[in-house]
Amino acid sequence: MATETNCVCDVCHVRNIRSTVREYCPQCDQNLCGDCSEHHRIAKASKAHETIPFEQYKTSHSFIQNIKHRCDKHEYPFEFHCQLHNSLACKRCIVMEHRTCDDVVLLEDVLRRFKSLTASERLEKSLLDVKSVIASAISKSKDNLKMLPTNENDVVERIKDMRKNINDHFDKLEQDLILKASQSKVKEKRCISRILRDLETENKQVNEISQNIEVLKECASDRQSFIGTRNLEQSLQQIKIQLQSMYEKGDFHDVKICCEFDDSFVNKEEAIGSIGNVLPRKVNVGFTLKKIVDKAGQTMDIFKIDGVIVEQLERIRVYGTEITACMMIKENITLFLNRDMDRHSKVLKFISGNFEGDINLFPASVFDIAYLDEKRVLVTTGDSSKSMKVFDMDQPRAARRHLKMNDSCYGITSNKQVFIFCTDNCIKVLDYDTLSVSNFPAEFEEDEDLQETYLTANESNLFLSNYHRDTVTCYDFSGKVVWTFSDKAILNNPRGIALDDQSNIYVAGSMSNNIVTMTSDGKRARELLGLADGLDHPHAIYFDKDDDILLVCNLRGTAFKFLITVKPTQE
């Protein structure tokens, strides 16, 4: 290392000669006097080294001075770059740790190709993305913090309104719920404050990276720029991974305090242990975080549609006239919706592939089904009654709740207690807790026909299959169209649509008699199942994400269960 006096030539110092330092060599990490600098420039081993004036080095930013040019483990200078591991290596590292790596190149060759300005611009762009995410998350968290007292008041009012319908026996229960609402608010405020502190910490680190980028651009050599940029990219990568982790845990979602009343309390005025519960629920009301962890963080699209393996597990004979939807729920229960206006539409219940019973919806029809909780499902009724019906699987013979809507209700998908559904010409959102309905922000043409269309969603996007246009369209939650897929050669008359746990898409092609699978970006698609697999005008489709089982049902009633295995490959 360079001598700590910072004014003695390291070469002369070994020879017990005192001389004035003129230059500094980052690669050798040595101070050099005038004579030694001359020898350094003409010596075969060091003539390619880039030296800098010592005064410039001494006054340079601490970030520049702390850039390491030697391996901490072996004390040899970095001479190689392993592109597979994105790491610098000395000659001993190559022998001991990168012996089997195919993508090892000389650091000198990398430096020749390296463009520090381009790298800085790329880093700055990535930095801006992270800053934008943090700023948006901070803003929404602060708004959420301000909203919680009002939200609490709304819940308290609902509790008090309910309280008016019961006798004095429930005074204590009312106060218990109000106390829970207050405790929930305090708890969630504490949680949001923690999230804000974490975000501020990440924001501070991002600002430091931003400052160091400017330092690199102003006074760093190409070698220093390359190593410094790599170090900054690794620091920024850790921030990205942290933000991605926070997002996947739901830290960026709004917290909404909700109150659920017990059904027996609603129907009876009798003493019970509790009239409901107050709990926070995280609801994504517009915040979308795209995957910002790049290849260096090993986050990438691992779905390769050519690598999907399909194995038929079961064939189920469903005696129906027009099966429009299906679903798998607990204890190996499978549900099918049979639309038949002449013989009454029904919910058909199968257990382990055997018919168990049905639920008659007369005079209403059926169209699609969504999961509400472990016991209940929500069924849309198409254009027959402009309503939805809630069914309890433990009491299948009667609809426990009838939800009146102002529009016909078709395809439906759920995200906890928020449901998104198609009407005749637009998409709407139902908050089941408050029974409030709002418009999904996507803009549709005046003559848009969404009758009998299906949809599904993940945390970031909504996917709509439209058989009128033979398209599958992806929207973000601001209503913007992300992409549209259309290819009648492989997908004709798309109906039911589902996602697996990696957001890969499965669509039932009614007229093409197949199931088409496509990547989440809509760029690649292929036929997964077809006529040879027994498909005949399939409409209903469901994907069990826990067991990777795809349930498909033909319009006239034959259903299949397929085990889907996706080989994790990198394209």
Salt bridges, closest charged atoms under 4 A:
GLU23 OE1 - ARG41 NH1 2.96
GLU38 OE2 - ARG41 NH2 3.05
GLU55 OE2 - LYS58 NZ 3.68
ASP72 OD2 - LYS68 NZ 3.10
GLU97 OE2 - LYS73 NZ 2.76
GLU108 OE1 - ARG112 NH2 3.97
ASP109 OD1 - ARG112 NH1 2.33
GLU124 OE2 - LYS217 NZ 3.27
ASP129 OD2 - LYS125 NZ 3.91
GLU152 OE1 - LYS185 NZ 3.56
ASP161 OD1 - LYS164 NZ 3.79
ASP171 OD1 - ARG163 NH2 2.15
GLU174 OE1 - ARG163 NE 3.65
ASP176 OD2 - LYS172 NZ 3.24
ASP198 OD2 - ARG194 NH1 3.19
GLU214 OE2 - LYS217 NZ 3.87
GLU233 OE2 - ARG122 NH2 3.16
GLU248 OE2 - LYS291 NZ 3.52
ASP251 OD1 - LYS282 NZ 3.80
ASP254 OD2 - LYS140 NZ 3.85
GLU260 OE2 - ARG281 NH2 2.76
ASP263 OD2 - ARG400 NH2 3.82
ASP294 OD2 - LYS240 NZ 3.29
ASP306 OD2 - ARG524 NH2 2.84
GLU314 OE1 - LYS561 NZ 3.74
GLU322 OE2 - ARG339 NH2 2.39
ASP358 OD2 - LYS346 NZ 3.69
ASP358 OD1 - ARG397 NH1 3.64
ASP373 OD2 - ARG376 NH2 2.65
ASP392 OD2 - ARG400 NH1 3.55
ASP394 OD2 - LYS375 NZ 3.84
ASP407 OD2 - LYS428 NZ 2.69
ASP431 OD2 - LYS256 NZ 2.32
ASP433 OD2 - ARG281 NH1 2.60
GLU445 OE1 - ARG469 NH2 3.60
GLU448 OE2 - ARG469 NE 3.06
ASP449 OD2 - HIS468 ND1 3.54
GLU452 OE2 - ARG339 NH1 2.89
GLU452 OE1 - ARG495 NH1 3.97
GLU459 OE1 - HIS253 NE2 3.29
ASP470 OD2 - LYS488 NZ 3.72
ASP536 OD1 - HIS537 ND1 2.80
GLU571 OE1 - ARG524 NH1 3.13
